[in-house]
């Protein structure tokens, strides 16, 4: 009897959320506002005039009978296609069987595509792990390009930025302030697995677009690559960072100048992009929240100690010294390549050194492959990376803000490192400059403006201007 009641609750309150929790295929997230599932069970038992069990026994029995159904935590970055299809399915109770079947088929096709892409990703990861195991490769290091006749798999992604200083016992006032910002970009070699996390201080943040992504990838291959001939890459569908013409041009350039023989660039389905870099970022953030961090050097130590799979690479220091050059790859490659039309409609891109300048594209794994020639002419390609763009640094206003508002929360040893006394003069606020210029020329109009000028213009009749400080 109780199991039948459980099934009735499940049928009314849960729905599948594919590939969000391992071994859990149904997730309850649609409870009414003030009606928990135990209360719903209690009401139904009372109606049936049976004896009800306590809430504790109810929860224990639920775990025994239905362990694959759990209460979902708040989630972000959910698949919008899945949510729309699920809503259509829920609202099909009064429709014909044909309409119900069409809506189910629509969702099944989407999930089949997601499953195929995930299976291909897992297959590449397993193949890379087998290669590293057979060759005894245990760590990342600099290697000559194409020095090993192997195929390797890498994934890369951005993480949400963090702020310095950070303290597990956060002082109340800093909650309303904006501390020094540090960006995170990770490249994971999933054959080991090891991830290099680039720590990007806001003084070195030239951009968060394709120039930065390509520069970090290029630095990774030069200093941490395994020297593979064939490489498989996975990333998400962000058009400003990954899925754009410039990243495709960079891949085509690498195989054309002999840095790789083949490159496959693969994009997971939007909303189903959880992969290895997210796990490494999670371990990093857990360690970060447990430590007091007041400088980039301390943050680097926290990252290196967060997990055996994590290592940190500083892009630059607080004083402006740069370690990882960021170049203008867009201008560097624009004269030699043209954009691929309809790039957002494709999920898989392949490049070969035997056919330089050409990209082989597919919409899905089962789609037919088509070819597009991105090369614009027969001009000789540059064999080196573009010159580094100087770090922009921080504005005078930002430097003084950190010194005046954030310095007090930094440890004494790191005050002059994270928030030093600015060497530039303090900049007057724009509002102060504006108010200081008001009230000089006054008219004889009917407005409320006060002044002694002899001009004949009429005032606007607005409130009196604030006095300059």
C-alpha positions as CSV (number, residue, x, y, z in Angstrom):
1,X,0.0,0.0,0.0
2,X,2.7,2.4,1.0
3,X,4.7,1.7,-2.2
4,X,1.6,2.5,-4.3
5,X,1.3,5.8,-2.4
6,X,5.0,6.5,-3.2
7,X,4.4,5.8,-6.9
8,X,1.4,8.2,-6.9
9,X,3.5,11.0,-5.3
10,X,6.3,10.3,-7.8
11,X,4.0,10.5,-10.8
12,X,2.7,13.9,-9.7
13,X,5.8,15.7,-8.4
14,X,8.9,14.5,-10.2
15,X,10.4,14.5,-13.7
16,X,13.7,13.3,-15.3
17,X,16.6,15.7,-15.4
18,X,19.1,13.9,-17.6
19,X,22.9,13.8,-16.7
20,X,22.8,16.1,-13.8
21,X,23.3,13.6,-11.0
22,X,25.1,10.3,-11.4
23,X,22.9,7.2,-10.8
24,X,19.8,9.4,-10.2
25,X,17.4,9.7,-13.1
26,X,14.4,11.3,-11.5
27,X,14.7,14.4,-9.4
28,X,11.9,16.0,-7.5
29,X,11.9,19.8,-8.0
30,X,8.2,20.7,-8.6
31,X,6.8,20.7,-5.0
32,X,3.9,23.1,-4.2
33,X,5.0,26.0,-2.1
34,X,4.0,24.7,1.4
35,X,3.3,21.1,0.7
36,X,6.2,18.7,1.3
37,X,6.0,15.1,0.0
38,X,5.5,13.8,3.5
39,X,2.5,16.0,4.0
40,X,1.1,14.8,0.7
41,X,1.7,11.2,1.8
42,X,0.0,11.9,5.2
43,X,-3.1,13.5,3.5
44,X,-3.5,10.5,1.2
45,X,-3.1,8.0,4.0
46,X,-5.8,9.8,6.0
47,X,-8.2,9.8,3.1
48,X,-7.6,6.0,2.6
49,X,-8.2,5.5,6.4
50,X,-4.9,3.6,6.8
51,X,-2.3,4.0,9.6
52,X,0.4,6.4,8.7
53,X,4.1,6.1,9.6
54,X,6.2,8.9,11.1
55,X,8.2,11.3,9.0
56,X,11.5,9.7,10.0
57,X,10.3,6.2,9.0
58,X,8.8,7.6,5.8
59,X,12.2,9.1,4.7
60,X,14.0,5.8,5.6
61,X,11.5,3.8,3.6
62,X,11.7,6.2,0.7
63,X,15.4,5.7,0.5
64,X,15.0,1.9,0.5
65,X,12.2,1.7,-2.1
66,X,13.1,4.7,-4.3
67,X,16.8,5.4,-3.9
68,X,17.1,6.9,-7.4
69,X,14.7,9.7,-6.6
70,X,16.2,12.6,-4.7
71,X,15.3,16.2,-3.9
72,X,17.1,18.5,-6.3
73,X,19.3,21.2,-5.0
74,X,19.2,24.7,-6.7
75,X,21.0,24.4,-10.1
76,X,22.2,26.7,-12.7
77,X,23.1,26.3,-16.4
78,X,20.2,23.8,-17.0
79,X,19.3,22.8,-20.5
80,X,16.7,25.1,-21.8
81,X,15.6,22.6,-24.5
82,X,15.0,20.0,-21.9
83,X,13.0,22.4,-19.7
84,X,10.8,23.4,-22.7
85,X,10.2,19.8,-23.7
86,X,9.4,18.8,-20.2
87,X,6.8,21.6,-19.8
88,X,5.2,20.5,-23.1
89,X,5.0,16.9,-21.8
90,X,3.5,17.9,-18.4
91,X,0.8,19.9,-20.2
92,X,-0.2,17.2,-22.5
93,X,-2.7,15.4,-20.2
94,X,-5.8,16.5,-22.2
95,X,-4.2,16.1,-25.7
96,X,-4.6,13.3,-28.1
97,X,-2.3,10.3,-28.0
98,X,-0.7,11.4,-31.3
99,X,0.2,14.8,-29.8
100,X,1.5,13.2,-26.6
101,X,3.7,10.9,-28.7
102,X,5.1,13.7,-30.8
103,X,6.2,15.6,-27.6
104,X,7.8,12.5,-26.2
105,X,9.6,11.8,-29.4
106,X,10.9,15.4,-29.5
107,X,12.5,15.0,-26.1
108,X,13.8,11.5,-26.8
109,X,15.6,12.8,-29.9
110,X,17.3,15.5,-27.9
111,X,18.4,13.1,-25.1
112,X,19.7,10.6,-27.7
113,X,21.9,13.4,-29.2
114,X,23.1,14.3,-25.7
115,X,23.9,10.7,-24.9
116,X,25.8,10.3,-28.1
117,X,27.9,13.4,-27.5
118,X,28.6,12.3,-23.9
119,X,29.6,8.8,-25.0
120,X,32.0,10.3,-27.6
121,X,33.5,12.5,-24.9
122,X,33.9,9.6,-22.5
123,X,35.4,7.5,-25.2
124,X,38.1,10.1,-26.0
125,X,38.9,10.4,-22.3
126,X,39.3,6.7,-21.8
127,X,41.5,6.5,-24.9
128,X,43.8,9.3,-23.6
129,X,44.1,7.5,-20.2
130,X,45.1,4.3,-21.8
131,X,47.8,6.1,-23.8
132,X,49.3,7.7,-20.7
133,X,49.1,4.4,-18.8
134,X,50.9,2.5,-21.6
135,X,53.6,5.1,-22.0
136,X,54.1,5.7,-18.3
137,X,53.3,9.4,-18.6
138,X,52.6,10.8,-15.1
139,X,52.9,14.6,-15.3
140,X,52.8,17.6,-17.6
141,X,56.0,19.0,-18.9
142,X,57.3,20.9,-22.0
143,X,57.8,18.6,-25.0
144,X,58.7,19.2,-28.6
145,X,55.7,19.4,-30.9
146,X,54.8,16.1,-32.6
147,X,57.5,14.3,-30.7
148,X,55.2,11.5,-29.7
149,X,53.0,9.6,-32.2
150,X,50.0,9.6,-29.9
151,X,46.5,11.0,-29.6
152,X,45.7,13.1,-26.5
153,X,42.6,14.8,-25.2
154,X,42.3,18.2,-23.5
155,X,39.4,20.3,-22.2
156,X,39.4,23.9,-21.3
157,X,36.9,26.4,-19.8
158,X,36.6,29.6,-17.7
159,X,35.5,29.5,-14.1
160,X,33.8,32.2,-12.1
161,X,36.3,34.8,-10.8
162,X,37.3,35.1,-7.2
163,X,38.2,38.1,-5.0
164,X,41.2,38.9,-2.9
165,X,41.5,39.2,0.0
166,X,39.4,36.2,1.0
167,X,38.8,35.0,4.6
168,X,36.7,32.0,5.9
169,X,35.6,34.4,8.6
170,X,34.5,37.2,6.3
171,X,34.3,40.7,7.8
172,X,30.9,42.2,7.5
173,X,31.8,45.4,5.7
174,X,33.7,43.8,2.8
175,X,30.5,42.1,1.7
176,X,29.4,45.5,0.2
177,X,32.8,46.2,-1.4
178,X,34.6,45.1,-4.6
179,X,38.0,43.5,-3.7
180,X,40.7,42.7,-6.2
181,X,39.4,40.4,-8.9
182,X,41.2,37.3,-10.1
183,X,40.0,35.3,-13.2
184,X,40.4,31.6,-13.6
185,X,41.0,29.7,-16.9
186,X,41.8,25.9,-16.8
187,X,43.2,23.5,-19.4
188,X,42.8,19.9,-18.3
189,X,44.8,17.0,-19.8
190,X,42.3,14.2,-19.1
191,X,44.7,11.4,-19.9
192,X,46.6,12.0,-16.6
193,X,44.3,13.8,-15.3
194,X,46.1,17.1,-14.6
195,X,44.8,20.6,-14.9
196,X,46.7,23.9,-15.3
197,X,44.8,26.8,-13.8
198,X,45.7,30.2,-15.1
199,X,45.3,32.9,-12.4
200,X,44.5,36.2,-14.1
201,X,44.9,39.3,-12.0
202,X,42.6,42.1,-13.0
203,X,45.7,44.2,-13.8
204,X,46.6,41.7,-16.5
205,X,43.1,41.1,-17.8
206,X,43.4,42.3,-21.4
207,X,40.2,40.5,-22.5
208,X,38.1,37.5,-21.7
209,X,37.5,36.7,-25.4
210,X,39.1,34.7,-28.1
211,X,42.5,36.4,-27.8
212,X,42.9,35.4,-24.2
213,X,41.6,31.8,-24.8
214,X,44.0,31.3,-27.7
215,X,47.0,32.8,-25.9
216,X,46.4,30.6,-22.8
217,X,46.0,27.5,-25.0
218,X,49.2,28.3,-27.0
219,X,51.1,28.8,-23.7
220,X,49.8,25.5,-22.4
221,X,50.9,23.5,-25.5
222,X,54.3,25.1,-25.5
223,X,55.0,24.5,-21.7
224,X,52.8,21.6,-20.7
225,X,51.8,19.7,-23.8
226,X,52.8,16.1,-24.1
227,X,54.1,16.4,-27.7
228,X,51.2,14.5,-29.3
229,X,50.7,14.5,-33.0
230,X,46.9,14.3,-32.8
231,X,44.8,16.2,-30.3
232,X,41.1,16.2,-29.4
233,X,39.7,19.3,-27.7
234,X,36.4,19.8,-25.8
235,X,34.9,23.0,-24.6
236,X,31.5,24.7,-24.1
237,X,29.5,26.7,-26.7
238,X,30.3,30.2,-25.6
239,X,30.6,32.2,-28.9
240,X,32.7,35.0,-27.4
241,X,35.4,32.7,-26.1
242,X,35.4,29.3,-27.8
243,X,32.9,28.9,-30.7
244,X,34.2,31.7,-33.0
245,X,36.2,32.1,-36.2
246,X,39.4,33.0,-34.4
247,X,39.6,29.7,-32.4
248,X,39.0,27.8,-35.7
249,X,41.7,29.9,-37.4
250,X,44.2,29.1,-34.6
251,X,43.5,25.3,-34.9
252,X,44.0,25.6,-38.7
253,X,47.2,27.5,-38.2
254,X,48.6,24.9,-35.7
255,X,48.2,22.0,-38.2
256,X,49.4,24.2,-41.1
257,X,52.8,25.1,-39.4
258,X,53.4,21.6,-38.1
259,X,52.6,21.9,-34.4
260,X,50.0,19.1,-34.8
261,X,49.0,16.7,-37.5
262,X,45.3,16.7,-36.7
263,X,43.1,18.6,-34.4
264,X,39.4,17.9,-33.6
265,X,37.5,20.7,-31.8
266,X,34.3,19.4,-30.2
267,X,31.5,21.3,-28.4
268,X,29.2,19.6,-25.9
269,X,25.4,20.2,-26.2
270,X,24.3,23.5,-24.5
271,X,23.0,22.8,-21.1
272,X,24.9,19.4,-20.9
273,X,28.5,20.8,-20.7
274,X,29.6,19.5,-17.3
275,X,33.0,18.0,-17.8
276,X,36.5,17.6,-16.2
277,X,37.5,21.3,-15.8
278,X,34.3,21.9,-13.7
279,X,35.4,19.2,-11.3
280,X,38.9,20.6,-10.9
281,X,37.4,24.1,-10.4
282,X,35.1,22.7,-7.7
283,X,38.1,21.2,-5.8
284,X,39.9,24.5,-6.2
285,X,37.0,26.6,-4.9
286,X,36.5,24.3,-1.9
287,X,40.1,24.8,-0.8
288,X,39.9,28.5,-1.5
289,X,36.9,28.9,0.8
290,X,38.8,27.2,3.7
291,X,41.9,29.4,3.6
292,X,42.7,33.0,4.3
293,X,44.2,34.4,1.0
294,X,45.7,37.9,0.7
295,X,47.9,37.7,-2.4
296,X,48.3,35.9,-5.7
297,X,51.3,34.0,-4.3
298,X,49.1,32.7,-1.4
299,X,46.3,31.9,-3.9
300,X,48.8,29.9,-6.0
301,X,49.8,27.8,-3.0
302,X,46.1,27.1,-2.2
303,X,45.5,26.0,-5.8
304,X,48.6,23.7,-5.9
305,X,47.5,22.1,-2.6
306,X,43.8,21.8,-3.4
307,X,44.2,18.4,-5.2
308,X,46.8,16.4,-6.9
309,X,45.1,17.1,-10.3
310,X,45.4,20.9,-9.9
311,X,48.4,23.2,-10.5
312,X,48.5,27.0,-10.8
313,X,50.1,29.2,-13.4
314,X,50.3,33.0,-12.7
315,X,49.6,35.2,-15.7
316,X,51.2,38.1,-13.8
317,X,51.9,39.5,-10.4
318,X,50.5,42.4,-8.6
319,X,53.4,44.7,-9.5
320,X,52.7,44.3,-13.2
321,X,55.3,41.6,-14.1
322,X,53.8,39.3,-16.8
323,X,54.6,35.6,-17.2
324,X,52.0,34.5,-19.8
325,X,51.9,36.7,-22.9
326,X,48.5,37.5,-24.4
327,X,48.8,38.4,-28.1
328,X,46.4,39.8,-30.7
329,X,45.7,36.6,-32.5
330,X,42.7,38.1,-34.3
331,X,44.8,40.6,-36.2
332,X,47.6,38.1,-36.5
333,X,45.5,35.5,-38.5
334,X,42.9,37.7,-40.1
335,X,44.9,38.3,-43.4
336,X,45.1,34.5,-44.0
337,X,41.7,33.1,-43.2
338,X,38.0,33.9,-43.8
339,X,35.1,33.1,-41.4
340,X,33.1,29.9,-41.7
341,X,29.4,30.6,-42.4
342,X,26.8,29.3,-39.9
343,X,29.4,28.3,-37.3
344,X,26.9,28.1,-34.5
345,X,25.1,25.2,-36.2
346,X,28.0,22.9,-36.0
347,X,29.3,20.9,-33.1
348,X,32.4,19.1,-34.5
349,X,35.3,20.6,-36.4
350,X,38.4,18.7,-37.7
351,X,41.7,20.0,-39.2
352,X,44.4,18.1,-41.0
353,X,47.9,19.0,-41.9
354,X,47.5,17.2,-45.2
355,X,44.8,19.8,-46.2
356,X,45.9,23.1,-44.6
357,X,43.3,25.8,-44.4
358,X,40.3,23.4,-44.7
359,X,37.9,22.6,-41.9
360,X,35.7,19.5,-41.8
361,X,32.4,20.2,-40.0
362,X,29.5,18.2,-38.7
363,X,26.3,19.2,-37.0
364,X,26.2,16.0,-34.9
365,X,28.1,12.8,-34.6
366,X,25.8,11.0,-37.1
367,X,25.7,13.9,-39.6
368,X,27.5,13.9,-42.8
369,X,30.8,15.7,-42.8
370,X,31.2,18.8,-45.1
371,X,34.4,20.7,-46.0
372,X,35.0,24.5,-46.1
373,X,38.2,26.2,-47.2
374,X,39.0,29.0,-44.8
375,X,42.3,30.0,-46.5
376,X,42.1,33.3,-48.3
377,X,45.2,33.1,-50.5
378,X,48.5,31.2,-50.9
379,X,50.5,33.7,-48.8
380,X,53.1,32.1,-46.4
381,X,51.7,31.8,-42.9
382,X,53.6,33.2,-39.9
383,X,55.3,30.5,-37.9
384,X,55.5,32.4,-34.6
385,X,52.9,33.8,-32.2
386,X,52.0,37.5,-32.3
387,X,53.8,40.0,-30.1
388,X,52.4,40.3,-26.6
389,X,50.0,43.0,-25.8
390,X,51.1,45.0,-22.7
391,X,49.1,44.5,-19.6
392,X,46.6,47.3,-19.2
393,X,47.1,47.7,-15.5
394,X,44.4,49.3,-13.3
395,X,43.0,52.8,-13.5
396,X,44.0,55.4,-10.9
397,X,40.5,55.4,-9.5
398,X,40.6,51.6,-9.0
399,X,44.0,51.7,-7.4
400,X,42.9,54.3,-4.9
401,X,39.7,52.4,-4.2
402,X,41.7,49.3,-3.3
403,X,44.0,51.4,-1.1
404,X,41.3,53.3,0.7
405,X,38.6,50.6,1.0
406,X,40.2,47.1,0.7
407,X,43.7,47.5,2.2
408,X,42.3,47.4,5.8
409,X,41.1,43.8,5.3
410,X,44.5,42.5,4.0
411,X,47.0,40.8,6.3
412,X,49.8,43.1,7.4
413,X,52.4,41.1,5.5
414,X,50.5,41.5,2.2
415,X,49.1,45.1,2.5
416,X,51.8,46.6,0.3
417,X,51.5,43.7,-2.2
418,X,47.8,43.5,-2.9
419,X,46.8,47.1,-2.2
420,X,49.9,49.3,-2.3
421,X,50.0,53.1,-2.1
422,X,49.3,54.2,-5.7
423,X,52.1,56.1,-7.5
424,X,49.5,58.1,-9.5
425,X,47.7,61.1,-8.2
426,X,44.2,60.8,-6.9
427,X,41.6,61.5,-9.6
428,X,38.7,63.8,-8.7
429,X,35.3,62.2,-9.1
430,X,33.3,63.2,-12.2
431,X,30.4,64.2,-10.0
432,X,32.6,66.6,-8.1
433,X,33.9,68.1,-11.3
434,X,30.4,68.6,-12.6
435,X,29.1,70.2,-9.4
436,X,32.1,72.5,-9.1
437,X,31.3,74.0,-12.5
438,X,27.7,74.8,-11.6
439,X,26.5,78.1,-10.2
440,X,29.1,80.3,-12.0
441,X,26.8,81.8,-14.6
442,X,23.3,82.8,-13.3
443,X,20.4,84.2,-15.1
444,X,17.5,86.5,-14.1
445,X,14.9,83.9,-15.0
446,X,12.0,82.7,-12.9
447,X,13.7,79.6,-11.7
448,X,15.0,78.8,-8.2
449,X,18.6,79.0,-9.1
450,X,20.7,81.3,-6.9
451,X,23.4,83.5,-8.5
452,X,24.7,86.9,-9.1
453,X,25.5,86.7,-12.8
454,X,24.1,89.2,-15.2
455,X,23.1,86.8,-17.9
456,X,19.6,87.0,-19.4
457,X,19.0,83.3,-19.9
458,X,16.1,81.6,-18.1
459,X,16.9,78.9,-15.6
460,X,15.4,75.5,-15.9
461,X,13.3,75.8,-12.7
462,X,14.8,72.6,-11.2
463,X,16.1,72.0,-7.7
464,X,19.2,74.0,-6.6
465,X,22.5,72.5,-7.4
466,X,24.5,70.8,-4.7
467,X,27.4,72.7,-3.4
468,X,30.8,71.5,-4.5
469,X,32.8,69.8,-1.7
